[in-house]
Amino acid sequence: MTLLRDLIPIPERVHQSDFVLRLTEGVTEPERTLAEYVVTDQLQRCFDDALGIIEKAVSSGVSKAVYLNGSFGSGKSHFMAVLSLLLAGNPGARSVVELAPVVAKHNGWMEGRRFLLVPYHMIGAVDLESAILGGYAEHVRRLHPEAPVPGFYVAEHLFRDAEAMRTRLGDDHFFAALNESAGGAASGWGGLAGGWDASSFEAARLEPPCPFGKAA
């Protein structure tokens, strides 16, 4: 007798998150994303509308804020993943038969353009600010490690000021003043209090910024 489990894979446990695509994974696994996606007539119109809004923002140079609303599991992340793949020029996304009219309509202004697409996954984030700013910084650092650190990491200015002071004072006076101002264990700096030298300072200076909300 043929059992159902012999015909299709049946998981032993199923969780709610198993039915939801994470946007961060959807854009990095395009083959899987597109293989599981079905473009309906309504979705075709939605892609046309979304690309139309982006085209207007690009042509006018004015930002357009848009949000996508839908219940849990309704396909919001999947939609955004496919939209991101279209903007990135992914051949698989642009060859989806049901999306051919949309691609043909918008290909003129998309052709040759490069978009910085920043996918976010908000589940588990400490707060909105840490997820958006930290996620942006981490994404840019991963794609363009040569790019300067985003301006919202205000501590970078402190390091630049410290470098200038170190050059002006010399290492002996600079680290003596730095360790004196650390204030000892009661300062809240723990093992770093009073322990700065050239090696530890350089290590801290070269350490890449940690995304907001994540422990260093």
N, C-alpha and C positions, 0 to 999 in steps of 0.2 A: 504493500500500500504506500502510495506517495504522500508524504506529509507536507504541509504548507511550508515548514522550515526548510524543506529540500528545494523549494522553488524560489523563495525570496528570503533575504536575510532578516531575521527577527531579533532585535536587541533584547537582552535580558532585562535591562532597565531603561526607562525613557524619562528624560527630564525636559522641563519646559523650554530650556535654552537650546535643546537639540534641534528645535524647529525654527530657530532664528539665525539668520546670517549676520555675522559681525562685519561691519563695513571695512574695518582694518584688514580682515582676512579676505573679504570679497574682492578687493582691488589687487591683492597680491596673489590670488589664485583665480585668474580670469577664466581658465578653461572650465573649472568646476562651477564657477558662478554662472557662466553662460549656458552650460549644459543643463542646469537646473531651472533656468528661467524661461517662462512662457510669456510672450508679449501679446497681450490682448488688444483689441481695438481701443479700449479706454487707455491702456498704458501707452499705446502709440501716440495718442493725443497728449498725454501727460509729458512724454519725452519732447514732443514738439513744443509744448508750452515752456518747459524748463529751458530748452536750448534757445528759445526766443527771448527769454528774460536775460539769459547770459549774453546773447548777441547784443541786446540793447545796452547792457552795462558796458560791454567792451567798446561798442561804437560811440557811446556818449561819454565814456570816461567817468561815469557816475556809478557808485556802488548801489547794488540792488539787494536788499535783504529779503530772503524768502524762507519760509519754514514749511516742512512737509508734515502733515498731520495724518495720523492713522492709528488704529488700535494695535495692541501687541500682536506680532506675527502677521501683520497685514502686508508686509513686503517693503517697508520703507527703506531699510538698509540695502536690500537687494536692488531696489530702484536706483538708489544713490550710487551703488557700486557699478551698475551698468552705465549710468550717466557719466561717472568718472572715467570709465573705460572708453566711452565714446569721445570724450574730450581729450583723452590721452592718445587717441588715434589707434586704439587697439584693433588689429585687423579682424579678430574674431567678433568683436562687438559690432563693427561696421559692416560685417557680412551677414548679420542676422537678417533673414528674409523679411520678417515683419517690420524691421526697422529701416528697410531700404528707402521708403519714401521720405522718412525723416532725415536720414543721412544725406540723401540727394538734395533736399531742401536747404540744409544748413552747411553743406560741405564747403560752399564758397567762402564763408567767413571763418570757418574752423581750419581750413587747409593752411598749413604752414605756421599756425599759432602754437605757442607752448603755454600750458597752464600749470600753475603750481597747485596741485590738488592735495589737500591735507585731510586725510580720513581720521575721524575720532571715534573712540569707543568709550562711552561715558559710564558704563556699568563698572562699579568699583572705584570710581574717581572720588577723591577727597572732597572736592568742590568744583563748581563750574569753572572758576578762574584757573585752578591748577590743571584741570583737564584740557582746557582750550589753549592757554598760553604755554603750558608745559608740553602738551602734545604737539603744538606748532614748532616749538624750539627743537624738540627731539626729532621731528620729521625732517626739518631743514638740516639739522646736523647729520642725519643719516644720509640724505641725498646729496648735500653740498657741504662736506666737512671743511672746505676751504673758506666758506662764507663767514662773515663776522657774527659774533654772538648777538642775538636779538636785543634790542634796546631795553626791554623790560627787565633784564637781569641787571639791576642797578648796582650790584656789588662789583661789577666789572670796572666801574669808575673808581671805586675804592682801591682796587688793585693797581690801576694806572697811577693814581695819586701816590700810592705806596712805592711804586717803582721809581717815580720821580724823586720822592723823598730819600729813597735808598741811594740813588745816584748822588744826590746833593750832600748827604751826611756821611756816606761810606758805611760799610757793613757793620763795623763795631758799634758805632753810635746809633745806627738805625735799629739793630736788633736789641740793643740795650734799652732803648726807649720803647720799643714794641713790647718787650717782655715786662718792663716796668708798668706799662699801662694796661697789661693784661689783667692785673689785679689778683693773681693767685687763684687758688681753688674756689674761693667764694665768688668769683666773677661769673661762674656759670659756664666757663669754657672747658671745664674738666681737665683732661690730660693735656690739652693744648695750652692751658694757662701757663705763661712763663716759660714755655718750651720752644719758642721760635728760633730757628737758625736758618742759614742759607738753604740747607737741604729741604727742611720742612716748608719753607716759604715757596721755594721753586715748585715743590710737589703740589702745593695748594694752588699756585698760580697756573699750572698746566692742567689741573684737573678739569675735565669738561663739566659744564653746568649740568646739574642733576634736574630732571623735570620736576616741576612743582608737585608736591604730594607724594613723592617717592623718597624713600630713605636712601641716603648716600651710602 
